[in-house]
Amino acid sequence: MLLRVALLLIASVLTAADFSGERALEAVKTAVAFGPRPSGSAASRRMQAWISRELKAQGWEVVEDRFTARTPQGAVAMTNLIARKSGLSGRAVAVTGHTDTKRFPFRFVGANDAGSSTGLLVELARALKDERLRNDIWLVFFDGEEAFVEWSDSDSLYGSRHLADKWAADGSLPRLSALINVDMIGDQDLLIVDESNSTPALRRNLRAASARLGLSDHLGREPAAIEDDHMPFLRRGVPAIDLIDFDYGPNNAWWHTAADTTDKLSAASLGVTGSLVVEMIRMLEPR
């Protein structure tokens, strides 16, 4: 019995290590090369086409969830991309992140704030493509996370609010065992917030995964509440967690500025977060 447990732990660590922070960073650089990518822009559409090609090439089923959002600046066409890999349990785990960059009068390419979640999800698709999992895996690239004017319940989280409503209506939502959202996780000095809105059981799972992989130094100890794309699902009763490092640069000086560029990011940090996500996915498998 002890030998079996040891072998399972070794297999789990090897699978988590298969996520490549270097490849994730290359994917971030590709996304950033499209330039500023606010919702509804031509650059956003080009990036989404690239994401779709990459995931289809890895054997994922990709669905475009198109909708029109009502924003303070008028109607804006948006698209969530959903990639699916089927299991046998009838349950699903969603891993999500946003792709849109905030609109600014200056050139904002959002390497960490949108680029890091985009690159991580693209690499996660490669890391999981041959993994035999009993749960379905749904990778969701949200559009419209950023506010158009000022963050509020109605001016933010357009893509996740839309998809939570859609999945509630079509019966997909009850299939979700968990939703893991990632955001701003490329910082060279990675410290993932203990996000207090998140489901307590998933917060415990994250701590257990980090201990198992020897990555506990990358988890913060002080709880803090952050509103992000996990919130619309939490409000509908889905267990959800947000993996986010909300301290970017000295005194958070690089967040939402022109300084948010790829030279501030680390393949190691992307690798840490990706490995934690893979480990959590394995922990959520039916026993």
C-alpha positions in Angstrom: 0.0 0.0 0.0 2.8 2.4 0.9 4.6 1.6 -2.3 1.4 2.3 -4.3 0.9 5.7 -2.6 4.6 6.6 -3.2 4.2 5.8 -6.9 1.1 7.9 -7.2 2.9 10.8 -5.6 5.8 10.4 -8.0 3.5 10.2 -11.0 1.7 13.4 -9.8 4.9 15.3 -9.5 6.2 14.2 -12.9 2.9 15.2 -14.5 3.0 18.7 -12.9 6.6 19.1 -14.0 5.6 18.5 -17.6 4.1 22.0 -17.6 6.8 24.2 -19.2 7.2 27.7 -17.9 9.6 28.4 -20.8 6.9 27.5 -23.3 4.3 29.4 -21.4 6.5 32.5 -21.6 7.0 32.1 -25.3 3.2 31.9 -25.6 2.9 35.1 -23.6 5.4 36.8 -25.9 3.3 35.7 -28.9 0.2 37.2 -27.4 1.9 40.5 -26.5 3.3 40.7 -30.0 -0.3 41.4 -31.2 -0.1 44.7 -29.4 -2.8 46.2 -27.1 -5.7 43.7 -27.2 -8.8 45.4 -25.7 -12.2 43.8 -26.2 -13.6 44.3 -29.7 -10.3 45.2 -31.3 -8.8 43.8 -34.4 -5.7 42.7 -32.4 -8.0 40.8 -30.0 -9.6 39.0 -32.9 -6.2 38.1 -34.4 -5.0 36.8 -31.0 -8.1 34.7 -30.6 -7.6 33.2 -34.0 -4.1 32.2 -33.0 -5.3 30.7 -29.7 -7.9 28.7 -31.5 -5.4 27.3 -34.0 -2.9 26.4 -31.3 -5.5 24.5 -29.3 -7.1 22.7 -32.2 -3.6 21.6 -33.2 -3.3 20.0 -29.8 -6.5 18.0 -30.3 -8.9 20.2 -28.2 -12.5 20.9 -29.3 -12.7 24.7 -29.5 -16.0 26.6 -29.3 -16.4 30.4 -29.8 -18.9 31.9 -27.4 -19.8 35.2 -29.1 -21.9 37.8 -27.4 -22.5 41.6 -27.3 -21.7 43.4 -24.1 -23.4 46.6 -23.0 -20.6 48.8 -21.7 -20.5 52.5 -20.7 -18.9 53.1 -24.1 -21.7 51.3 -26.0 -22.2 47.8 -27.4 -19.0 45.8 -27.8 -18.7 42.5 -29.6 -16.8 40.0 -27.4 -15.8 36.3 -27.7 -15.0 33.8 -25.0 -13.0 30.8 -26.3 -13.8 27.5 -24.7 -11.5 24.4 -25.3 -12.8 21.0 -24.1 -11.2 17.7 -23.4 -13.7 14.9 -22.5 -13.4 12.5 -19.6 -15.7 9.8 -18.4 -16.9 11.0 -15.0 -19.7 13.3 -16.2 -18.1 16.1 -14.2 -15.8 18.9 -15.3 -13.1 21.2 -14.0 -12.7 24.6 -15.7 -9.4 26.5 -15.8 -9.9 30.1 -16.8 -8.2 33.4 -17.4 -8.8 36.6 -19.3 -7.2 37.7 -22.6 -8.3 41.3 -23.0 -6.1 44.2 -22.1 -7.5 47.4 -20.5 -8.0 50.4 -22.8 -5.6 53.3 -22.1 -4.5 56.4 -24.0 -1.0 55.1 -23.9 0.3 51.8 -25.4 -0.5 49.1 -22.9 0.4 45.6 -24.0 -0.5 43.8 -20.7 2.3 41.2 -20.5 1.3 40.2 -17.0 -2.3 41.5 -16.9 -3.8 39.3 -19.6 -0.7 38.0 -21.3 0.3 35.7 -18.4 -3.1 34.0 -18.2 -3.3 33.6 -21.9 0.2 32.0 -22.2 -0.4 29.8 -19.2 -3.7 28.4 -20.7 -2.1 27.8 -24.1 0.7 25.8 -22.5 -1.7 24.0 -20.2 -3.5 22.7 -23.3 -0.2 21.2 -24.5 0.6 19.8 -21.1 -2.8 18.1 -20.7 -3.4 17.0 -24.3 -2.3 13.4 -23.7 -3.3 13.2 -20.0 -5.9 10.6 -19.3 -8.3 12.3 -16.9 -11.7 11.2 -15.7 -13.1 14.7 -15.4 -13.7 16.8 -18.5 -11.3 19.8 -18.7 -12.7 23.1 -20.0 -10.1 25.8 -20.7 -11.8 29.2 -20.9 -10.2 32.3 -22.4 -12.5 35.1 -21.1 -13.0 38.3 -23.0 -14.0 41.5 -21.3 -12.6 41.2 -17.8 -11.4 44.8 -17.7 -13.6 47.8 -16.9 -14.2 50.2 -19.7 -14.5 53.2 -17.4 -14.4 52.3 -13.7 -14.7 48.9 -12.1 -18.2 48.1 -10.9 -20.6 45.2 -10.9 -21.9 46.3 -14.3 -18.6 47.5 -15.8 -16.2 44.5 -15.4 -16.2 40.7 -15.8 -18.3 40.8 -19.0 -17.1 37.5 -20.3 -17.4 35.5 -17.1 -20.7 37.0 -16.2 -22.1 36.1 -19.6 -20.7 32.5 -19.5 -21.9 31.9 -15.9 -25.4 32.9 -17.1 -25.2 30.8 -20.2 -24.0 27.7 -18.5 -26.7 28.1 -15.8 -29.3 28.2 -18.6 -28.0 25.3 -20.6 -27.3 22.9 -17.7 -23.5 23.0 -17.9 -23.0 24.7 -14.6 -24.0 21.8 -12.3 -21.4 19.6 -14.0 -18.6 21.8 -12.7 -16.7 20.3 -9.8 -14.4 23.4 -9.6 -13.3 26.4 -11.5 -9.6 27.6 -11.2 -9.0 31.1 -12.4 -5.5 32.5 -13.1 -4.6 36.1 -13.5 -1.4 38.2 -13.2 0.8 35.1 -12.4 3.9 35.9 -14.4 5.6 38.3 -12.0 9.3 37.4 -11.3 8.6 37.7 -7.6 5.6 35.4 -7.5 3.5 35.4 -4.4 -0.1 34.1 -5.0 -2.7 35.8 -2.8 -4.7 33.8 -0.3 -7.8 35.0 -2.0 -10.5 35.0 0.7 -13.6 35.0 -1.6 -12.5 31.6 -3.0 -14.0 28.3 -1.8 -12.3 27.2 1.4 -11.9 23.6 0.2 -10.0 24.8 -2.9 -7.9 27.1 -0.8 -6.9 24.0 1.2 -6.3 22.1 -2.0 -3.9 24.8 -3.3 -2.0 24.7 0.0 -1.8 20.9 -0.2 -0.6 21.0 -3.8 2.0 23.6 -3.0 3.3 21.5 -0.1 3.4 18.4 -2.2 5.4 20.1 -5.0 7.7 22.1 -2.6 6.3 25.4 -3.7 4.7 26.7 -0.5 7.0 29.8 -0.5 5.0 31.1 -3.5 1.7 31.3 -1.5 0.8 34.4 0.6 -0.3 33.9 4.2 -2.5 37.0 4.6 -6.1 36.5 3.3 -7.3 39.3 0.9 -10.5 39.5 -1.0 -10.2 40.1 -4.8 -12.9 40.4 -7.4 -12.0 38.5 -10.5 -13.5 36.2 -13.1 -14.2 33.5 -10.5 -16.8 35.7 -8.8 -19.8 35.2 -11.2 -19.4 31.4 -10.7 -19.0 31.6 -7.0 -22.3 33.6 -6.9 -24.0 30.7 -8.7 -22.7 28.1 -6.3 -19.7 26.8 -8.2 -16.6 26.0 -6.1 -14.0 28.4 -7.5 -10.6 29.8 -6.7 -8.6 32.7 -8.0 -4.8 32.3 -8.4 -3.5 35.9 -8.6 -0.4 37.9 -7.6 -1.7 41.4 -7.1 1.6 43.0 -6.2 3.4 43.7 -9.5 6.6 45.7 -9.3 7.8 48.0 -6.5 4.6 49.1 -4.6 2.6 47.6 -7.5 4.0 50.3 -9.8 3.8 48.2 -13.0 0.2 47.3 -12.8 -1.9 49.0 -15.5 1.0 51.0 -16.9 3.2 50.9 -20.0 5.8 49.2 -17.9 3.8 45.9 -18.0 6.1 44.3 -20.5 7.6 40.8 -21.0 11.0 41.7 -19.5 9.2 41.9 -16.1 8.0 38.3 -16.3 9.6 35.0 -15.4 9.3 31.5 -16.9 9.9 30.1 -13.4 6.8 31.9 -12.1 4.6 30.7 -14.9 6.0 27.2 -14.3 5.1 27.4 -10.6 1.5 28.4 -11.3 1.1 25.9 -14.1 2.4 23.1 -12.0 0.1 24.0 -9.2 -2.9 24.0 -11.6 -2.0 20.6 -12.9 -1.6 19.2 -9.4 -5.0 20.6 -8.4 -6.7 19.1 -11.5 -5.3 15.7 -10.5 -6.4 16.2 -6.9 -10.0 16.9 -8.1 -10.1 13.6 -10.0 -12.8 11.2 -8.7 -11.4 8.5 -6.4 
